Amino acid sequence: MKSIREIHDAFDAGSLSPIELTQSTLLAARTRGLGAYITLCEEKAVMQAKTAQVLLEREGKVPRGRMPLLGIPLGIKDNIVVEGMRTTCGSKILENYISPYTATSVERLEAAGAVILGKTNLDEFGMGSSNENSAYGPVTHPSHPDRVPGGSSGGSAAAVAAGLCWAALGTDTGGSIRLPASYCGVVGLKPTYGRVSRFGQVAYASSLDQIGPITRSVEDAALLLDVMSGQDPLDSTSSPQGHSQVFRAVHAGHDSVDWSKLRIGVPEEYWMGGVDPDVEAAIQGALEWLRSQGSQIVSVSLPHTKYAASVYYVIAVSEASSNLARMDGVRFGARPLEAVQANTLDEFYLKARSLFGPEVKRRILLGTFALSSGYSEAYYRRACQVRRKIQEDFNHAFLQADILLGPVSPTTAFKRGEKTKDPLQMYLNDIFTVPASLAGIPAMSLPCGLDSKGLPIGLQWMAPSFCEERLISVGQSYFVSQVGGKSRGR
Ligand code: GLN
């Protein structure tokens, strides 16, 4: 157990009830913990489970068409707001912030019958790759306690892998869904930019942020995506082509993919060395499998990949410095006593904004610098120009290939503390995830076996904008071939 389908089968058979499932999952979250949750909302969860149970009893079985998530306990990354719940963003500055409204994505999940267990841990404001930057402590890797779960949606990925919820929401600005999914051995989908409404997600870098599912199977990711996606009048960047109906395609199964017509592109630049041999072998294995299905493997080039991390870290910090300006103790954010007692406005801001952690401060400084007069042309504008080149690289590659395949990360989960002293090392870890974010295309991390230390390896699949159906159908066939249709997690 348990994919959502398996849970619903058990509900239908009467061998499990929504209340039992919610209570046992809450118990696991409370006792095993892993630091995966910042806030558990037990009362609300039990109430939602009771409602699900009443509905189930009335209908006799799960109304899968109308309520595809009935009674499924979910975790929500703590930078996505839910009415009446605390949203900290992993930061002291929002320690006591209670949201007066719910994000569109969560509202849609709730309307589909989901049970919201609580808010999952993250790197402060989504800034990090290891979940070591949370003001509420690090998240422990579910199978290797000395390792990081990946970040910034580390709480969501660890919770899904350990059965502390049955699916979760993450946000991905430069890899934060794919990287922790890969390190924890679960499925992580970053949808096309504009596919899922960002209304109610606390912005990190608005031109890159996307909400997406972290799940135990590809099928579950498709289900959550279909429920959440679609244009939202409250988010002007959500697309009119946003609504997806991918789940149906996944159900059509292996036969829905014409393997002999499928061209799989392998970006040359992703093989330039520095990739762990076990990760490399896993990719070779996947390519072999695709070849055996009749697909054509083609080599493609994404020549501007070498600039991707630099471009990303200029654009992301610039947007972040602007987005986080509202956390000033006046509009948003705590107003500590020292700030209240300040003699000048400058002193007030200084005291209020010292609640940010060191990584957030570093990025605000860098972003403010990159946008400052005299430098914005050299840094921010330049980065935007190179971003366009990176997008063009993908457009060109997708003329030669239908899907691209590569690693999520150069290595599997690294040791706690291994990269905290050297931010550049940490940033470079995102080298394979940031290009898809800059291009706005959908990308998915799929589990693909274990390395020699027993750590999960993730494969990254990328498709053109709004081609999630292709991405997910191929991913599902591969996933089923790997795990025999069984859901992941331990
Ligand atoms: N690791 C990247 C960063 O720190 C990506 C984070 C994210 O996707 N939210 O910015």
Residues whose N, C-alpha, C, O or C-beta is under 5 A from the ligand:
A	BS01	LIG	G126 M127 G128 S129 S152 T171 D172 T173 G174 G175 S176 D430
